[in-house]
Amino acid sequence: MTPSTDRSSDLAALRSDIAVANRILVRQGVVDAFGHVSARHPARPDRFLLARNMAPASVTADDVLEFELDGTPVEPNGPKVYLERFIHGEILRARPDVMAVVHTHSPAVIPFSVVRSVPLRAVAHMGSFLGEQTPVFEIRDTAGDASDLLIRDNALGRALAQSLGNRPAVLMRGHGITLVGSTLREAVFRAVYSEFNARIQAEALRLGPVTFMTGGEAAASAATNASQIDRAWNVWKAQASA
């Protein structure tokens, strides 16, 4: 097999995995008709792959398009694309270590984006990657107080990436959450378990003072969980394909 054939095979496999990732997130209750998943191009780090503008449950490998990091589709005059594709391109531009990005309107996390006195942080073992605090992106700081809260251009995408910093996730005030991973599977894992952790944290706060994970516990637990991501991916993929 020639190198060019290898690259084509890798690209086809990644397109298929992006379609699977969309279906997993739907089945896990993290996205509904909205939300999107991207991955860095396996041979062109200055490009990324993202579905055309459509509901996640309907995404197939053939729907996955190729984009420049500025959000420009590689195929001119192609299908309609997501308005918020700038989330993906600008984070991938700012974070060479990131290979995939997930943006959701995951309902359990949104309260933590609007109650700034209660940060979203690791309280459950599977949410340990969140650490001691999840940053919140305040779109008013860039777009003023009359925006529709959407990341509509590169400037807003850059501001979001700056708020994310070197963290695995950033909340978006009144909007949702964006998560990153060193692989597509890791980004999906984090999207699922950020919702899981948020639900548990909210329930615990109703009961009384919460014992959160320390920074050391969170780091150690996240390292252990990172070795088990394929276990989760494989069962979720089977369920989403049934």
C-alpha positions in Angstrom: 0.0 0.0 0.0 1.4 3.4 -1.0 1.6 6.4 1.4 -1.1 8.2 -0.5 -3.4 5.1 -0.2 -2.6 5.0 3.5 -3.6 8.7 3.9 -6.8 8.1 2.0 -7.7 5.2 4.2 -7.0 7.2 7.3 -9.2 10.0 6.1 -12.1 7.7 5.2 -11.8 6.1 8.7 -11.8 9.5 10.4 -14.9 10.6 8.4 -16.7 7.4 9.5 -15.6 8.0 13.2 -16.9 11.6 13.1 -20.3 10.2 12.0 -20.2 7.6 14.8 -19.3 10.3 17.3 -22.3 12.4 16.3 -24.6 9.4 16.9 -23.0 8.5 20.2 -23.5 12.0 21.5 -27.2 11.9 20.5 -27.7 8.5 22.1 -26.0 9.7 25.3 -28.2 12.7 25.5 -25.5 15.2 25.1 -26.7 16.7 21.8 -30.1 16.8 20.2 -30.9 18.5 16.9 -27.9 20.9 17.6 -24.2 20.5 18.4 -21.2 19.4 16.3 -18.0 17.4 16.3 -14.8 18.1 14.4 -11.4 16.4 14.0 -8.1 17.7 12.7 -7.2 16.4 9.2 -4.9 13.3 9.6 -2.5 14.5 7.0 -3.1 18.3 6.9 -2.9 19.8 10.4 -3.9 23.2 8.9 -7.4 21.7 8.1 -10.2 20.0 9.9 -13.2 17.8 9.2 -16.8 18.7 10.3 -20.2 17.7 9.1 -22.3 19.9 6.9 -25.1 21.9 8.6 -27.4 19.1 9.8 -28.8 17.4 12.9 -26.1 15.2 14.5 -28.3 12.0 14.4 -28.4 12.2 10.6 -24.7 12.6 10.0 -23.0 10.0 7.7 -19.4 9.8 6.6 -20.4 11.4 3.2 -21.7 14.5 5.1 -18.3 15.3 6.6 -16.6 18.2 4.9 -13.0 19.6 4.9 -12.3 23.1 6.1 -9.3 25.5 6.4 -8.6 26.6 9.9 -10.3 30.0 9.2 -13.5 28.1 8.6 -13.5 28.2 4.8 -14.8 25.0 3.2 -12.2 23.4 0.9 -14.9 22.5 -1.6 -16.3 25.8 -3.0 -20.1 26.0 -3.6 -20.6 22.9 -1.5 -23.4 22.1 1.0 -24.5 24.6 3.7 -22.1 24.6 6.6 -22.4 25.2 10.4 -22.5 28.8 11.4 -20.3 28.1 14.5 -17.5 26.3 12.6 -15.2 29.1 13.9 -15.3 27.4 17.3 -13.4 24.4 15.8 -11.0 26.2 13.5 -9.8 28.8 16.0 -9.3 26.3 18.8 -7.4 23.9 16.5 -5.3 26.9 15.4 -4.5 27.9 19.0 -4.0 24.4 20.4 -1.6 22.2 18.3 -2.1 19.4 20.9 -5.8 19.2 20.2 -7.0 16.7 17.6 -10.8 17.0 18.1 -13.4 19.5 19.3 -17.0 18.9 20.5 -19.5 21.7 21.0 -22.8 20.9 22.8 -25.7 22.6 24.5 -25.6 19.9 27.2 -28.4 21.0 29.6 -26.8 20.0 32.9 -23.7 22.2 32.3 -25.5 25.4 31.3 -26.5 26.4 34.9 -22.8 26.4 35.8 -22.2 28.9 32.9 -24.6 31.5 34.4 -24.0 31.0 38.1 -20.4 32.2 38.3 -20.1 31.7 42.0 -20.4 27.9 41.6 -17.7 26.6 39.1 -18.1 23.3 37.3 -15.4 21.1 38.8 -14.5 17.5 39.3 -16.8 15.9 41.9 -17.1 12.4 40.3 -14.3 10.1 39.3 -15.4 10.0 35.6 -15.5 13.8 35.5 -12.0 14.1 36.9 -10.6 15.7 33.7 -12.5 18.9 34.7 -10.1 19.5 37.6 -10.7 22.3 40.1 -12.5 24.8 37.8 -13.9 25.1 34.3 -13.5 28.5 32.7 -16.5 30.5 31.4 -16.4 32.4 28.2 -18.3 35.7 28.4 -19.3 36.7 24.9 -20.2 40.2 26.0 -16.5 41.0 26.5 -16.0 40.6 22.7 -19.4 41.0 21.1 -21.1 43.5 23.4 -24.5 43.0 25.1 -26.7 42.4 22.0 -25.2 39.3 20.4 -27.1 36.1 19.8 -24.5 34.2 21.9 -23.2 32.3 18.8 -19.6 32.1 17.6 -20.2 33.7 14.2 -16.7 34.7 13.2 -13.0 34.2 13.7 -12.7 37.0 16.2 -15.2 35.3 18.5 -13.6 31.9 17.9 -10.2 33.4 18.9 -11.8 34.9 22.1 -13.3 31.5 22.9 -10.0 29.7 22.4 -8.3 32.3 24.7 -10.8 31.5 27.4 -10.3 27.8 27.0 -6.5 28.3 27.3 -4.8 24.9 28.0 -7.9 23.4 29.7 -10.0 20.5 28.4 -13.3 22.4 28.4 -14.8 25.9 28.4 -18.3 26.8 29.4 -20.1 29.4 27.2 -22.4 31.6 29.3 -26.0 30.8 28.6 -25.1 28.7 25.6 -23.3 25.5 26.3 -19.8 23.9 26.5 -16.9 23.2 24.2 -14.5 20.4 24.9 -11.3 19.2 23.3 -9.3 16.0 23.1 -6.0 14.6 21.9 -8.2 12.2 20.0 -11.7 12.2 18.7 -12.6 9.5 21.2 -11.2 11.5 24.1 -13.2 14.6 23.1 -16.4 12.5 22.9 -15.6 10.9 26.3 -15.2 14.3 27.9 -18.5 15.6 26.4 -20.4 12.6 27.8 -18.8 12.8 31.3 -18.9 16.6 31.6 -22.7 16.2 31.5 -22.5 13.3 33.9 -20.4 15.3 36.3 -22.6 18.4 36.1 -25.7 16.4 37.0 -24.0 14.8 40.0 -22.6 18.2 41.1 -25.9 19.9 40.9 -27.6 17.1 42.9 -24.9 17.1 45.5 -25.1 20.9 46.0 -28.8 20.5 46.9 -27.9 18.1 49.7 -25.3 20.2 51.4 -21.6 21.1 51.3 -19.7 19.2 48.7 -16.4 17.4 49.0 -14.8 18.0 45.6 -11.8 16.2 44.2 -8.4 17.8 44.9 -6.2 18.8 42.0 -4.0 15.7 42.7 -7.0 13.3 42.8 -8.4 14.8 39.6 -5.1 14.5 37.8 -4.5 10.9 38.9 -8.0 9.8 38.1 -8.0 11.5 34.7 -4.8 9.7 33.9 -6.3 6.3 34.8 -9.5 7.0 32.9 -7.6 8.0 29.8 -6.5 4.4 29.4 -10.1 3.2 29.4 -11.5 5.5 26.7 -11.6 2.8 24.1 -13.8 0.7 26.4 -16.4 3.4 26.5 -16.1 4.2 22.8 -16.6 0.6 21.7 -19.8 0.0 23.7 -21.2 3.4 22.8 -20.4 2.8 19.1 -22.2 -0.6 19.3 -25.2 1.0 20.9 -25.3 3.8 18.4 -25.0 1.4 15.5 -27.8 -0.9 16.7 
